[in-house]
Structure formats: C-alpha cells, structure tokens
Amino acid sequence: MTSVAKNSEKDINQQMDDATALQMCLERDRLLSDPEFARSPTMCKLLRFLVDYKLSGNSVPLKSYTIATDALGRDADFDAQADSYPRVQMGRLRHMLDNFYLRKGGENRLAIAPKQYAIALEPNVPSAEAGNDLVGQSTGSDAEERQGAGPTESETLPPLEKNNIDRRASHRRSIGFLGVVILATLAGILTHQLWPVPDISRDENEIAYPRVALDLPDAAVGSSGNVLSESIGNHLVRGLKGFGGIRVFDIKSGRPDNSGYVIKLRFMDSEEDYIELRLLNRDSGEILWSREIDTAGEQAWKQDLDKAVVSLVGNYGEIAQSEIAKVENDFSAGYPCLLQFDLYVRYREREKLKPLRTCLQKSVKRFPQDAHLLSIAAFAQNMSENSEPDSNVKGLGMVLARKAEALDHDSAAANFAIAQSAFFAGDCATGVAWGEKAIALNPLNSRISGYLGLYMIACNLPEGEIYAVRALDSDPNADLTIAGAVAFQMLKRGDAVSARQLSSRYLDSSLENEPALELTYILSSAMLKDRTEARRAWKVLAESYGLSESTPPRKVLSRWISSPALLNDIMKVVDRTGLFNT
C-alpha cells in the first residue's frame, strides 16, 4: 500500500487478542529464520523491536527518534530532524517484508504502512501490481527471478531499434529549455540551486572509495582453460569495473589494508551447474549478501549476473547501503558527500540541500582530478542551472563534464555528464550520441539509462521510454524521478492501468512527498472509475500543501509545478478524467 493507497482507519496500536498475538509471533519467527533476514542483523533487530512494541500494547505512536535510539542503537543526542537513518532503514524493512511474502506466501503477513513505524498483522492478499508489473521489477533486495511478473518489456513497448534512433537523432533536434524543465519539474528533481561556482585548486589526495577484493576460482581467470568459468569471471569483472564509485582488484595480487569488502565467486558443484556469489566484510568475515545463479543458458546467467552486480555495487546496492550506515549524516568532502548526493537524488529530502551544496563545493576543491566526482558535480550543476534559468554560472555543468571525460575517457559517468549537458543546451543529437556511449561503457547503471530515456522523450524521441523502463527493470532501487516520469508518460497515452501500478508501487519507497507519483496515482484511479479513491488521495495531496480538498486543482498543482506549459499539459489530463466536474 502507498501513502495515497487505501488505508484502514483502525487504531494500529489497539490491544490485540491472544490468537492475534500468537500469530504475529509466529510470523516474526518465520521471517527471522529466512536466509535473507539472517544476513541482515540490523533488519532482524528492527523487526524484533517493532513486534515487541506492538505486543506490549503501548498506545504511544512510534517516532523516528525512538526507532533510532531504542531499535537501532543511536545515542540519546540523535537528531531525528537532520538524520534520515531511521526512515531509510524502515524503507529497507518494508522492502524485505514485501519480498519475503511474495516469495513465501502465507495466509497472513506482517506489514508496515508507508511513512509510519507501527507494524501490523494483515491478511496476505497478493498485490495486483506485483502480478501485472509493466517493467518486471523484482521485489526485495536480493530477488533472483520474477515472481508472477506481468508482461515483459518487449510485450509492452516496441523493440529498441538503434538505427532508428541514430537516424532520427542525426538531425539536430532542439529539446529547448522548456522541454528539459518540463521533465525536470515533473520528476521533482533539484528545485533549488545546489551547486555554486567552485574554486578549483589542485590537491592530489584521492577519494577513499570502497575497495573491493575480487576472489575468483583459478578456473575463472584462465589457468584451467575452462571456457565457461573464464566467461563468467570476465563478465563479472566487466560489470564491476563499469561503476566509478568503487575500486576493484584481484585478491591474489595482494589486498590493501583498507580494502573493506570481498566478492567471492565459487562453483557449487563439480559439474559447474551453479555458481555462488558472496559479499563479505573483510575485517569480520561476515557474509553480507549471497546469491546462487544457474549457469544453464548463457543469456540467462549473464542476465542474472548483471542483476547481481547491480545489487552489489549500484548506487543503492549492498556496498553503498553498508557505507551509508557508517557515514549516517556525514557530509564530509569526498566519498561521504557522494553517498549523500545519491540519497538526495533518490529521496529528495530538502533538509539535505544546504549541507550537500557545501560538501560538493569542498569536494571539487579538494579532489579536482577525480573524474567520477567531477561527473557527479556536473550532474548536480546541470540540474541547478535548469531549475534557475537566470543562474550566473550557466554552462558550468559542461565545463565540469568535459574535464571529467578528459581525465577518464572510459568513465560512463563522465560521458553521460557530457550528454546531459548537451541535452540541457538544446542539442539532442549530441546528447543521444554521448548518452549511448555512456550506456555502452556501463549498461548496468540505471541512472544513466533512466535519465537518457527521459531526455530523449523530451527530444520527441519516444524510443527513450524503453531506456527508462529498462532502468526500472534492472535496478529495484532506481531513482524515483525515473519512475515518476515514466508513469506520467503512461498516463498521457491513456494507459491508466500501468500508470496506477507503477506509481503505486514506487510510492512505497518514498520517504517524502512524491507529488508526481501521487498525482499519477490520483488521475489513473479516476480514469479507472475509482473516483472515491481518487478523491481521497487528492485530499491527502492537497492537505500536504496546506490546502483544502475543494481548492481548484490548478492552484494545488502550481504549488510544485513552476512551468506554465507543464501545468497546462497536466490540466488537460485532469480535465479528461472528469474528476473535478460538478
């Protein structure tokens, strides 16, 4: 369920009867015995706390501070207003609960309503969204296969024809400033200037990216001549090396003292029918994550291995999550700042803007030769420039992007920073060319694929939606921005079923208001004749801006949509629904 999905009005803290309490304990124990939970002590601790609190009958609603101090071990001086750690962990727990019950089933389930901290026992009713998913996204942090997924990409969208893209982009297509603003505003991207003019001075210090030791069997590095083993090893290495936010090396070459992680690949039987990947904490030896992959069928194991790589080293993968837990609210220059930027792009918590702006400026000043950092700085600058058209630093994004690419020609992030800069300058042909080069360098980066898709849509290249959908399909933690824009595209062409499914599902992972997704949910519900739910959800959205349900929709929407063209475009869809007709 979502913040705008149906919610019961019952008191979630009411005293339960003995039978219900017993069933809740049984579900808790079933969850704790599952390997997915067993690999996450933090999630186990949080689950136990929430169930115990519910069973105690305490009528005081749980708050972020209580979760942080009593469940997650934070000190008494924890600042719940400045630190989103409890909300992030609650989001992870919701995700794991949904994944467990999708995999394991059962008559009842434990559930946590979005933006709440109370756990409840509910009937386990399979979600329609889970069974008819347009993008085929696996649920859960380590889901290995689609469980009852709906139509595949090829069934819902025309196949990607690169030649057609090249032909259509060969002419200079002007995206125009307006087109970019429309997509940026719709998706709720950076709405305040984030990036000031940097004072770049030379400092040769290196950013302390996570160091990952890769432990491959001898058969996978060519010593045995085993073709399958070598192919698997090479594919894994290529996938990992495409991400600029980590440093990967061969464990057999000697392990640096500050390497924090080991990725171990092993064959599970002599026939090499299965492989296992493990992520281990180097210091403790703790298994942080594992996945088994069937090696039957080259295309199948490559797809599974790619998903495993994303789960490990993606922007919100296992390593990033582990590092985030260490830095918490740390905005120091370098890697902590990059982690905070990823969190901001994903959740857009406004209180992060000021410290993020400062730490990005300090990072570029301290590490001016780091291509990955400069790429991220260019991304942030481009968004800032286009949210503030009168900015006196216009064009700095391209300057930073060009410098990043000059430092590392093979950096996917740097190549995409140039693409993004070109799109925002109105040069669609250049943007597509550099964007497709970036994808070729790292086809597993959902941010690159997703945003390239959005910018192509703004260039009147509808094929771009395939890239955006592909990003959602490949990465369960893809940016909500991408989901919001894709959902609205579905709605515009009248596909209310898919728009509602997509917006509803991604609202579950939102920590703050997500007006684009919420609006899409409302309008798609109205199109599907669920007017009661649409009006209820509209009331929630209006009140979140301090307005009443009866406020004219244009006035409500203008609270977060600054572009008159976009507002008019959305109002056309609003009028089509007839939701506000008297």
N, C-alpha and C positions, 0 to 999 in steps of 0.2 A: 504494500500500500504506500501511497505517497502523501505529501503534505496537502495535496488537493484531491486525493482519492478518498473514498468513503471511509469514515471512521465511526465506530460506535461511540455513544455518548456515556457509556457506563463508567463508573469510577474505577480507574485502573488500580487503585490502592485499597479496594474494599477487601475485607477479610474473606478468605476463601474457606470452603468446607474441606473436610479431611480427605475426601476422594480426589478433589482437585489438587490439593497439596501433594498427595502421593504421586499423582500423575506428573506433576511438574518436576518432582524429584527424579522420577524415572527418566523423563526426557532429558533432564540435566545430565544424568549419569550416562545416558546413551550418547549424548554429544561429546562428553569428556573422554569417552573411550574411543572415539573416532580418531584415526591417524591424523587427519587434517588439524583437529584441535590439539592433539597431543604434541604436535610440532610447534605450537604457539603458546608458551606459558602465560603470556600476557592475556591472551584471549580466554584461556582457561580460568585465570584469576578473576577476570572481569565477569565472566559468565557466573561463576560461583557467587560472587558478591551480589549480583543483581537478583539471582534466585533467592538467596538467603534474605535479602532485604524485602523481597516480595512476601516470603513466607512469614516474616516477622510481624506482618500486619501493620507496619508503620505507615501512617496516613500522610506523612510529610513528603511531598514530591521531591524526588532526587534532583540535585542541581549539579552543574559542571564541577564546582569546587569539591563537593562530596565524592563524586566519581574519581576525581584526580587524587585526593588525599587518602580516602579510605579504601579505594579499589586498586588504584594504580601506583600507590606508594609515593606520591609527591609530597613535598614539605608543606608545613602549615602556612607558609608565606606564598603559596601558589596563587598566581593572578589569573583568575578564570576569564577576565575580560581581555587580557592580552595574549593568552596562550590557548590555542585551539586543540591541544593534545587530547583531552577527553573526548571531544566531538569526533576527531579523526579516528580514535580507537573504537568508539561506538559505531561509526560507519563501517569499519572493518568487521566488527562483530555481526552487524546486520547482514553484511555480505556473506559471511561464513555460514550464518544460520540459513539463509536462503539457499545457498549451495548445498548444504547438508540435506535439507528436506527435499530438494529437487532430486538428489542422488538416492537418498534412502527411503523417502516416503514416510508413511505412518498416518494413523488416524488423527493425531493431534500434533501440535508443534509449539515451540516457544517463539515468540515474536516480540519485536521492539518497534513501536511506532516511530516514524521519522520525526526528528527534532525533539524526541522525548527520551527519557532514560529508564522508564519503567518497563519491566519485562512481563509478559502475559502468556497464558496458555490459551491457544485458539485451535479450532478445527483446522486441519491441514487441507485446505482447499487448493488444488493446483491452479496456478495463475494462468489466465488466458494469454497473457503477454508472454509467459515462458514457453508456451506451446506453439505460438504463432509469431515468432520473432523474425522481423524482416531481415535483420543483419546477422542473425545466427550467433549471437554473442554467448559464449559460455559464461555461466554464472559461477561465482566462487573464485577464490584466489588461485586455485590450482585445478580447476575443472579441466578434464582432459578430452572430453568429447561432448558434442551437443546432445543434450538430453531432451528429446521431444521437440527439437527446434523446428521452426517453420521453414518457409521457402528459402532457398539459398540465394546468394547474390545474382547468380545467373538466371534465376527464375523470376526475379523482381525487377531487374534492370537490364538493359541491353548490354551485350558484351563490350568490353573496352577495346576499341579499335585505335591503336596508337597512330596508324597512318592518317586516320580521320582527324585525330587531334592535331597532328602535325600540319595537315592541310589547312584546317580551319584557323590554326594559330599562326600560319605563315604570313598572313596579313596582320598588320598592326591593329589590334583590337583595343580600342580605348576603354578601359574599365571605368575611367573617370573617378574623380574623388568621391562622388556621390555613391557609386556602386560599392566601394570599399566601406564607406561609412555605414551604408545600409546593413551590410553583413556584420560589420563590427558591432554596431549598435544592437542589432537583433540578437547576436550571440552574447551580449553583455561583456565584451572584452574590456580592457583597461579604459576606464571612463575618466580618469584624471591623469594629468601629465606625470609620468613615472620617472622619466629619465632626463636629468639636466645635462648641460654641456660638460663633458668630462675634462678634467685637467690631466692629460695623459703624460706621465713621467715614466722613465724606464726603471724597472725593478725586475731582476732576473729570478726572483723567487717563483717557485712552482706551486700551483694549487694542489692541495692534498686530496686528490680524487681517491676513491676506494680502490685498493689494489687487489686484484683477483688472481689467484694462482689456479691455473687450469691443469688438472690431473687427469691425463688420458692414458688408457692402456697402451702398451707398446704397439699393439696391432693397429691402433688408430693413428699412429704417427709414422707409419711406413716401414717399420722394422720387419714385419712378417709378410708384407706383400698382400695382405688381405684387403681385397678391393672394397668390400662393404665397410669394414672397420675404418679404413682410410677415408672413405667418402663421408661417413658420419662425423669423424673428427674434423675434417676440413670444413664441413658445413657448419658445425658448431663454432669453430674459430671465426669464420667469416661473419656469422651472425653477431657474435660478441664484439668483434672489432669495429662494427659499424656504429657503435654508440660511443660518443665522445666523453661521456661523464664517468668512465671507469678506465682503469689501466689493467690490461690483461697480460700475463706472462706464463711461460711454461714452468711448472713446479720443478721439473727436473733440471732447470737451469740455475736453480738457487732461489730461495724465497726471501725477498726483502723483509727486514724486521718489522716494517709497518704494514705488511700485507694483512688485510683483515678477513679475507674470505678465500675459500677453496671451492671450486666447482669440480666435482669428481664424476667422471663418466666410467661406467663399468658394464660389461656384458654379463647378463644374469644367468646364462647357461652356455654350455659348450657349443650349441648349435647357433648361437647368436640370434635367437628369435626375439629377444627383448634386451633393451638397454635400460639402465637406470641413471638418472642424473640426480646428484645431491649437491646442495649448497650447505657448506659447513662454516661455522665460526672457527677461525684459525686458532685462536687462543684457547677456547674451551672445548673444541671438538664437537660442539652441539650441532645436530642436524637441524638446520633452519627451514629446509624445504627439500622435497624429493618428488620425482615423477618417473613413472615407468612408461616406456614407449615401445610399441610393437614395431619391429623392423620389417615386417612383411609389406611390400609395396613401397617403392622408392618415393613416390609422390606423397603418400600418406605419412611416412616417417619424417619426411622433410617438413611437412606442414606442422606436425606435432612438435618437432624440434624447434621450429620457428616460434611457435606459441610458448614453448618452454623458455626460450631466450628472452622473449618479451616479459614473461612472468619474473624472470631473474633480474634483468638489467634495464627494463623500460623505465620511463620517467617516474612511474609509481610502482615499480616492481619490488621484489623482496629485498634487494640490497638497498634501494632508496628508502623503503619503509624502515629497515633496520637503522639506517643512518639518521633518518628523521627522528626516530625515538631517542637518539643520542643528543642531537642539537636542540630539540624542542623549540624554544623561542629564540634561538641564537641567530642573529643577523650579522655575524662577523663576515669580513671580506673573504671571498674565495668560495669554497665548496658549501659551507653553511648557507651563504647567500643564494647560491644556485638552487639549493634544496627549497628554500623559502619561495623563490620565484616559481618553481614548479607547483608548489602548493597553492600559490596565489592564482596562477593561471587555471588550475583545476577548480578551486573553490571560490575565488574572488572575494575573500574576506577583506572588507575595506580598511579595517584597522591595521592591516599589513602594509598598506601603501607607503606610508611615511618612512618606516624603518627600511622597507625594501628599496625605496628610491635612494636612500643614503648608502646602503650597503652595496648596491650596484655601482654607484659612483666610486666608492672606495676600492671596489674590486678591480675595476678597469684601471684605476690609477696605480694599483699595486701590482697587477698582473697584466701588463699591456701586451705581452707576447703570447697569451693563451688564446688560441683560435676558438675553442669551444666557448669560453667566457665571452669573447667579443661577439660571437654569433648570438648568444642569448641577449647581450646588451643591445644588439641591433634589433632583435625581435621586440624587445621592450620599447625601444626608441620609436620604431615604426608605429606601434600601437599608440604611443603617446602623441606623436605628431599628428596622427589622423583623428584623434579624439579632440585635439586642439588645433584647428586649422591655422590659427594665427601665431603658432609657435615660432619663436625666433631662432630655433635650431633645425629648421626644415632641411631635410636631406642628410642629417647626421646618421640615420639608420643605414643608408647605403655606404657612407664612409666607413662605418664600423664593419659592415658586412664585407666590403672589399678588402679591408685589412685582414679580416679573419680568413678569407679564402686565400689570400696571398701567403699567409702563414702556414696553411694546410689545405692544399688543393683537393685532397680526398676527404675532407670533412663534410659529411652530409648536412650538418647544421649550418656550416658556413655557406655552402651552396644554396641552401634554402633561404638563408637570410638575404642573399642577393635577389632570389626570386621574389620574396615578399616585398623587398624594397622596390623592385621593378613594378610589381602589381600596384603598389600604392602610388607610384608615379604615373600610372595610367598605361604602362607598356605591357600588355597582356602577352604578346608573343615572346618577349624576353622572360617574363615571369614563368610561362609554361616551360620554356626550354631549360632554364636553371632549376625549376622545380622537379622536372622529370630526371635531370641529372642527380639531384639530391636523393630522389627515391631509388635510383639505380645504385647509389652508394650505400643506402640503408633502406631497403624496402620494409623493414620491420618497425620503423619509427612512426607511431600513429599520429604524432603531432604534425610531422611533415606531410604525411599522406592526407590527413584530415583537412589541414588548412589549405593545402594546394587545391583540394576539391572545392572548398568554399570560395577561394579566389577565382577559380575557373568558372564557377556558377555566376559570379558577379561579372565575368567577362562574356556572358552569354554563351558559355560552353557547357551545356548540360551534362556532358560526359564527366564533368568534375564531381558530380554526386557519387559516382562509383568509387572514386578515391576516398571520399568522406565516409561512405558506408563501409568500405574496406577497412578503414581505420577503426571504426567501432567494432567490426567483426574480429579484428586481430588483437585488440587490446581491451580487456574488460574495464580498464581504468582510463580510457581515452578521455580527453578534455570534454567537459560538459558543453563547452562552446560548440563543438562539432555536432554533438547530439541535438542541441537546440536548433541550429541552422538546418540540419537535415530534416528534423521533424517539421519545421515550417515549410520546407520545400514540398514535403509530402502533402501537407495541408493545402498549399496553394494549388496543387494539381488535383485536389479532391479526394485524396486517399486518406480519409478520416480514420479508418481502422488502424493503419500502420502508424499514423501520426500520434494517435492516442496511445498505442502500445509503446512506442519509442519514448515519448515524453513522460509517460507514467513510470516506466522503468528507471529512467535516468534521474528523475526527481528523487528517487530513493537514496541516491548517493550525494545529494546536495546538502551542504551544511548551512547555506544561507538561502535567501530568496532567489529563485531562478525564474524571473518573470517570463522569459521567452518560452521555457518549457511549460510553465504553469498556464500561460496564455494558450499555447498549442493544445494542452490538455483540455482547457475550457472549450475552445472553439471546436475541437474534434468531437467532444462529448455532445455539444449542441447539434453538430452535423449528424451524429448518430442517434438523434432524438432523445438523448438522455438529458433533457432540459433541467430536471431537478438537480442532478449532479452538477451540471454546468453552472447553474445559478448559485449553488452552494459554494463551488470552487471560486466563482467570480467574487463572491462576498469576501472570501478569505484573501484574495489578491488585492481587492480594493482597500480592505481594512489594513493590510500590511503597509499601505502608503498613507494611513490616517484618513481615508475617505470612506464614505458610506456605499452600500450596495447600489443605491439609487443614483450615484454620481454618473454623469454621462460617460460612456466608455472612452471617448476621445480624451477627456480630461484625465482619466485614470492612466491611460496608456502614455500620455505626454509626460508623466512623472519619470519614466525611464527611457522613452524614445525621443531623442532630440532631433532626428531627421524628419522634416515635414513630408518628404517623399515616402519614406518608410512608413510613417504614420498613416498616410493616405492609402498605401498599399495594404496595410493590415486592416484598416477600416473597411476596405472592400470585402475582405474575408469575413469580418464581423457582420457586415450587413447581409452577406449571403446566408449566414446561419439563422437570421431572424430572431436571435436570442433576446434582443432588446426591443423588439417590436411590441407596441402596446396593443 
